Amino acid sequence: MFLSLGLLIVCGCLKVGADSARWTSEEANAWYAKQPWYFGANFVPSSAVNVIDMWQTFDKVTMERELGWASQINMNIMRVFLHVLFYQQDAEDYFRKIDDFLSIADRYDIKIIFVLFDECWRPDPKLGPQPEPIPGQHNSQWVRCPGQALLLDQSKWNLLKRYTSDILSRFSRDSRVIIWDLYNEPQGSHQVPIVLPLLHEIYSAAVAADPDQPLTFGIAGPLDETLAQFELEASDIISFHNYSPLANLMIQVDQLRQFNRPLICTEYMARTIGSTFHTNTIYFQKENIGAVNWGLVAGKTQTYFPWGSPVNASIPLVWFHDIFNATGKPYSPYEIQFFKDLRGTNSQSFVSKKLMTLLLLLCFFFFVVFTYLSQKVLTC
C-alpha cells in the first residue's frame, strides 16, 4: 500500500515551495520531545449528528460530561473538526464558541487538534437544522468542509484562505491547541486534481499565520502518489490514518520513520477489521507515536456501525468504533481497565497487568462468540 519511499527520498521530489517556512526535522523532534505521549480520540458530542450540528447546537453540558469521561480514562488529546460556514456567517461568534470549547477541554487537561477542512461523506453542508441519522448507517449525515460548491468556485477560495489564516492567527499562541490538521483525507471525494490546488493555497495561508503549533496533513493513501508527496513535504509533523491490523500498521510506521519526523496516528481502531486498542495502542505507546482513535461516545454519528452498514441494520454485538454509550457505560470494561493500566494509573506495573488484561479480553471474546452462537441456535 505504501510504496516507492526510496524513490521519493532519493529524487528529492517532495517540493511545495515553502521549505523555509516548514519546521526542520530537528525543530519538529525538539518540539515533540517536550510533549507527553498523546492518547485520545476524535471528538463529536453524542448529541450531534455531524460537525455542523456540534457547533450550531453547541451542547456544552454534553461536551463537559463526555470530555470528563475521556479524562477518567487518561485521555489527554482530542481531534475536533471545524467548519468554514460558521466563520462565513459570523466569525467573531465562532471564535467565541471555539474559545469556550477550549476552556472546557482545558479543565480536563485535554489538548486539541483542530481540523480545518474535510473531504469525507456528504458534499452539500448547510447551516440550519441537521437531518436525523439514517437508522443503521455509519456516520450517515457527516458533511464535507468546505463542500462541493465552495470547492468548485475558485472565486470563493479567498474566503477559505481567510478562514485558515484568521483561525490560526487567533489561536496561534494558544497552548490549548496543540496541532493544526489542515485538511482531512483530501482524497476522500475522489477528485484530487481539483482539491490539490486548494491544499497549496490553504497551506500558504497557514504558514503566513506563523503559529506556534505544528502544521500537518493526515496521510491516508499510498506514499508514491502526488497528494501524499505534497502532504509529506508540507507537514511539520507526520500524522496518518491506519485502520488495519498491527502487522500493516508496523509496515506503515517503518516507512514513515524514514522521514525523521514525529508521528501521530490521528485515526485508528475498527474492532471488527482487526484494528484494536489491545494490539495497536500498545505498539503506539512503545514507539512513542501519538494515538487518536475514531470515536469516544456512541451517539448520532452511529459510528459503532461498520462502514457500509445497510439501512435499519441491527446494533452490532461488536462495535466498530466508540468507547462509551451516551450514559457513560463503557462498551467494554476490559478496554477501560486497559486504558488505566496503559497510562500507569494503578500502582502495579503495566507489564505485570498486561497478561491479566489479555486474559480478560480472551474471556470477553469467548463470551461474544458464545452469545452469537446462542442467538443463531435460538433463531433456527
Number of C-alpha atoms within 10 A of each C-alpha: 10 17 13 13 17 12 11 15 12 8 9 10 13 16 13 16 12 13 11 7 13 19 18 15 15 11 14 19 17 13 15 17 12 8 9 10 20 22 26 25 26 22 25 28 29 24 19 23 23 24 22 26 21 20 20 16 12 18 16 16 10 16 20 17 15 22 25 20 20 22 17 14 20 23 25 23 29 28 24 16 23 20 22 22 19 18 20 13 11 10 16 11 12 21 17 11 16 18 16 14 18 18 15 19 22 17 12 19 17 25 21 24 21 20 21 23 24 23 24 18 16 16 17 14 21 11 11 10 10 16 11 12 19 16 16 21 23 24 24 24 23 20 22 23 28 21 22 15 12 16 18 14 9 12 9 12 17 13 15 25 18 17 23 25 22 18 20 25 17 13 18 21 14 15 14 18 21 22 22 22 23 23 21 23 19 27 19 15 16 11 11 16 11 12 17 17 10 19 22 17 15 24 24 19 20 24 18 14 18 16 19 16 19 21 23 25 27 25 25 21 18 16 22 16 13 14 21 21 19 19 27 23 22 27 23 24 29 26 26 21 22 22 21 18 18 17 10 15 19 15 12 19 18 11 15 21 12 11 16 14 23 21 22 22 23 26 21 26 28 26 19 12 12 15 23 22 19 18 15 23 24 17 16 23 16 10 12 17 19 21 28 27 29 25 28 26 32 25 21 22 26 26 24 27 24 22 13 11 17 14 12 10 12 12 14 12 13 16 19 24 26 25 25 22 15 18 11 14 12 18 19 15 15 18 19 17 17 24 21 16 22 22 15 13 14 12 7 10 12 17 10 10 16 17 11 13 18 15 13 16 18 12 13 15 13 12 12 14 13 12 13 12 12 11 11 10 9 7 7 5
